[in-house]
Amino acid sequence: MPQETMTDRRDFYEVLGVGRNASADEIRRAYRRLAREHHPDVNRADGAEERFKEINEAYEVLSDDNRRAAYDRFGHAANGMGGMGSDPFGFGGAGSPFADLFESFFGGAGTSNRRRNAPARGADLQATVAITFEEAVFGAEKEVEILRLETCEACHGTKMRDGQTPPRCATCGGTGQVRRVQQTILGQFMTASPCTACGGEGVTISDPCPNCHGRGRVSRVRVISVTIPAGIDENATLRLSGQGEASPNGGQPGNLYVKVQVAPHSIFTRNGKTIQSQIGVNVAQAALGDELELETIDGSVAFKLPGGTQAGQQFRLRGKGVPDLRGGDRGDHIVTIQVLVPKQLTPEQRTLFQQLSETLGSEITTAPGHRTFFDKVKDALGV
């Protein structure tokens, strides 16, 4: 599955069709209007479901003052992977105008209550780290800077001043839901909807924490150390468990996913565990052989070029490649020989080449391993 880049994503204000100075009420009205229009159960057009998810993601960020402030400052980087930890499909999630409908017909009072009150896992975040070719081969220690929501130190996530335990909501009795009995021609039905008094949390924040303003989490910029394992390849992703955002209600924190980008090398290329390079030798070296110094990822090594080396011929330096990411043997280094023919000759060199030409002759020969059209005809006729 292709990775989505931050630059590919639309601005959240543009998604909801509001200005950057829009009030909370304007954002809420725009969200409800768009959600009704693009909900997959209402709109069957192609792309409606993806549009609905995009609308939910934008509203989830812009409806929260802290996350909106972070987004205004850092853009999409402030929201990591776009809130992967909450309502990934956008159906009936918190804040959705269709939540009551889904809970009434599919969740049931008991199931919905357990889902709503269960500790939610914190959102996952993503970051990118740039490393050199050598660091990818031998490993390294790097640092990445992220912005994440952490549990408020003042209230320890209770959302109350000095960490007090919030009282149960008097309206729903702590369940987070209000049940209603409806009489219909088919009989009596019981439905459940989120408690409007407590927002479905089951508690009342009667004395909000002044540090987090009753949200239980605060935004913090953190520098995280990342261990780059030896042998890692371009676009690999490392998972740092528990380094994502804190849970909004006491659950497990999310993860941090670090994508690795490897800078190209001026000499070497890579194919799996194999490192490849090319060197150019002159005609005399190729014909007579020579003692050379070859550059490898480990430094210079002595190499004896055999006489009669052909252009494009390859030689293998065993154990000079990339380490196995799982702890196996290192790969090899493949060197490709290019024979460089001089474009300009001195008078002395021209004389020597003319003398060599007289000894070699001027007959054109077929390259080794190449079969001509007539060879193939002879094979077909059995001659």
N, C-alpha and C positions, 0 to 999 in steps of 0.2 A: 504494500500500500504506500503510495507516495507521501512524503512528508509535506505538511502544509507550512509555508513560511509566514512569518509575521507580516511581510509586505504584501502577501496575497489576500489578506483579510480586509474586509471593508470596515470603515470607521463606524463605531457603535452609534454615534449620533446620526450618521447617514442612514444606518439600518432602520432606526426608529423614525427618521424623518423629522428630527427636532434640531434646534440650534444648540450650541454648546452652553448657552446661558439658560436653557430651559429649566423650569421649576420641576419639583418632584411630581406635582399633579399633572403637568403637561406630559412628562415622560410616562406616567402611569396611564393616562388616557390614550396616548399614542400606542402604547404596548397592547392595551386591551382591544383597540380597533384593529390593529394588524394581526393580533393573535386569532381573533374571530375570522378574519378574512382568509388567513393562510393555514388554519388548522387542517391537518390531513383528512379528518372526517368530514370537513365541509368543502375543502378545495381539493379536487382530484387531479388537478393539472400537474404536469411534470415539473419537478423542482419545488413543489409546495412544501413538502416535508423538510427539505434542507433549508428553505426560507423560514419555516416555522422554528427550526432549531436555532437559526441565526438570530431571530427576533428574541427568543428566550434568553440566549446568551448575552445579548446586548442589554436586555432589561435587568438581568441578574447583576450585572456590574453597575449600571447607571442608577439603579434604585438604591444602592448602598453608598452612603456618603463617603466612607473611607475608600472603598474600591473605586468609586468615581473620581475622587481626588487623585488617587494613584494612577488611574488611567489617563487623566488629563495631563499628568506630569510625564509618565513613562510610556504611554500608548499601550499596545497589545502586550509588550514585555511585562507589564505590571500584572497581567492576568495569566501568565504561564501558559498552560494548555487550554485556556478557555473554560475553566471551571469543570474539569473532567469529573470531579468528585461529586457533582450534584446533578441529578436528573439528566443523564446523558442523552436521552431520546426526546426530551422536551414534552412529554405527554403527562399532563396532570401534575407537574412539579409544583414546588412551593411558589406561590405568587401567580400561578397560572389561573386565568379565569375559568378554565375547564376542570380545575381540580375537584370541585364538588361533584361534577358529573361522573368523573372516573371513579371517585371514592364511593359514590352511592351505588353504582351498578356493578363495579368490579372489585372494589376493595373490601367492602363490608365494614361494619363498625369495628370489629375486633382486629381484623387484619390491618386496616388503615391506622388504627390507634397504635398498634405495635410498630408499624413502619415509621410513623411520625415521631414517636417518642424515643425510638432507638437512636443511640449515638451515631451521628453521621461521620463518615471518614472525611478528613480534610482534603482539599483539592490538590491534585498533582500540578507540578510546575515543570517547565522545561527551560534549559539554557544551552548555550553553545560555547565550546572551548576550541581555540585554534592552537594547533601544535605543529612542530616541525617534522620533517620526514624521519630524522634521527630519533626524535621523541616517540614517534609511532613504533619504531623498531625496538628501542631499548626501554621504553616506559619513562614516566616522569611524574612529578607532583605539580599540579596546577591549581589555580584558584578561580572561582567564578563568583560574580556578584549578583545577587538576586534580591527582589523585593517580595516579601511574603507576609501573610497574616499570622501573627503569633498570639498565643494565649496572653491576655492582659496580666501583667505582673501584680498590679494593685488589687484586683479582685479574684485572681486565679481562675478566671473564666466563668465565675458565677453571675457576672454582669451587675452585681450589687456592690454598694459602697463597703470597703474594708473586707470584701469576701464573704459577706453574709449570705445565708441560704435564702433564696427568694421564696416567698409564700406561694402556696397553691392558688391557682386562679379560682375565684369564688364562682365564676359563671359555669365553668366546665368541670370543676372539682379536680383539676389536675390531669384530666384525660387529653386535653388539647382539642376536644371535639364536642359538638353539641348535636344531640340526636333529636330527630323529629319523627313523629308518627303521622302518616298521611293516609287518609281514607280515599280509596279509588273504587271504580266499578269492579275492579279485579280483587278487591279486598284491602287489607291493611298492610302498608309498607312502612318500614323503618329506614330512614336515611340518616347519614352522618355528614356533617360539614365542619370545617375548621372553626374553632372558637374565635370570634371576632374580637373578643376582649383581650385575649393573650396572644393572638396571632398563631394559635395552634401549638404553642410551646408548653402549655399546661401550668405555667407559673406567671406571676405578676412581678415585673421589675419595679417595685414600689419606691426604691431609693437607688437610682442608677449610679454606677461607678463613675466618678468624674474623669477618670483617666481614659476610659474607652467609651464613655457616654452610653453605657448600658449595652454595649455590643459584645463584650466578652473577649474581643480580639483587637489587636492594634497592628498597624503596618510597620514593618521593620526592614531595613536594608542589611543584608548579611553577606559576608564573604565566606564561601564554603570551599574547603579543600577537597580536591578530586585526585584520586590516584589513577593515573593512566597506565593500564597494564601493557607489558611488552608484547608487541605483535598486533596491536589494535589496528584496524583498517579504517579507511575513509568512510564517513557517515555512520559509523557504529554508534550505538547509544548506550550509555552507562546509567544504571538505576541506583540512586542513593536513597535507600529506604528511610522513611521518616523525616526527610529533609524538605518536604513540601509544606503546605499550609496547615496550620493547626485546625483541629475539628471545631466547629461552632458550638458543640454541646458535649464535649468530653470524650469524643471518640478517638480513633487512631489518626495520627497526622498523615498527610499525603506523602507522595514520593517526589523526588527531584530527578528528572531525566535530562542527562547531559549528552548532547550530540557532539561528536568529535569531527572536526574538520582538519585535514592534513594538508599542509602547504606543499606544493610540488618542489622537487629537488632539481638542481641545475644539471646533474649528471645521471642520477639513477631514476628508474621507474620501477613499478612493482606490479606483480601478478600473483596474488595470493601470498605464499611464503617465498616466492622467487623474486630476487632483485635482478634487474637487467640493466646493462650499459653497453655502449659502443665505443670502440677506439679506432683511430685511423692509423694505418702504417703505410710506408712507401713501398714501391714495387720491389726494391732490393731487400727490404726486411721480409716481405711476404715470400720472396723466392728463396732467400738464403737462411731465413730464421734470425732470431735476435733475442737478447736478454732484455726484458721490459720490467717496468714498475707499474703495476695496475692499481687503480684506486678502488677500494671497497668501502663498505660502510664501517668496517673495523680499522681502516687506514690502508697504507700502501703495502702491497705484497709483491714478492719477486715472481715473475712468470716467464717461462721459456717458450717463445713463439717458435713452433717447428717450421723448418724449411718447406716450401711448397704450399703454404697456407693460401686458401682461395678466398676471394671476396665473399662476404656473407657467412663464412664459416664461424661456428660457435664453439666456445670452450666453457666448461663448467668448473666453477670454484666451489667445491663442496663445503657446506657448513658456513658459508659467508652470506646467507640470506636472512630472512626474517624469522624470529623465534615463533614457535607454535603457541598460539594464545592459550591453549589448554595444557601446556607444559611439555609438549613433545619435542622432537629434534628440530633444529633450525633448518630452514630451507637453503637453497643454493643460490649462487650468483652466476648468471649467464652473461658472458662477454661475447659480443658480436664483432667480428673483424671487418673493417672497411678498408679496401686497398685504394689508396689515393694516388691517382696518376697526375704528375705535375703538368700544369697548364703552360708553363714557360720553362725553357731549358737554356742553360748557358751553352756556349759553343763547345766546351769540353764534354758536357753531358750529352749534347746532341750527337757528337762523334762516337761516344761510348754506346749510345742506344743504337746508332746505325750499325756499329760492329756487332752488337748483340742481335740485331734484326737479321743480319746476314747469316748468323749461325742458327737462328731459330727457323728461318724460312718464312714464307708468306702464305702458306696453306691455311685455309679456314677449316676448323674442325668443329664437330657438333659437341655441344656441352655435355658433360657426363650425365647420364640418366635421362637425356632428352631423346625421344624417339620421333623420327621424321615421318612425314605422310607416307613415303615409300616403304618405310619399315612396317608400318601398320598394314599396308596393302599386301606385303609379303606374308605377314602373319595370317591375314584373312584367307590367302590363297594356299597357305601351307607350304610355301616355297622355302 
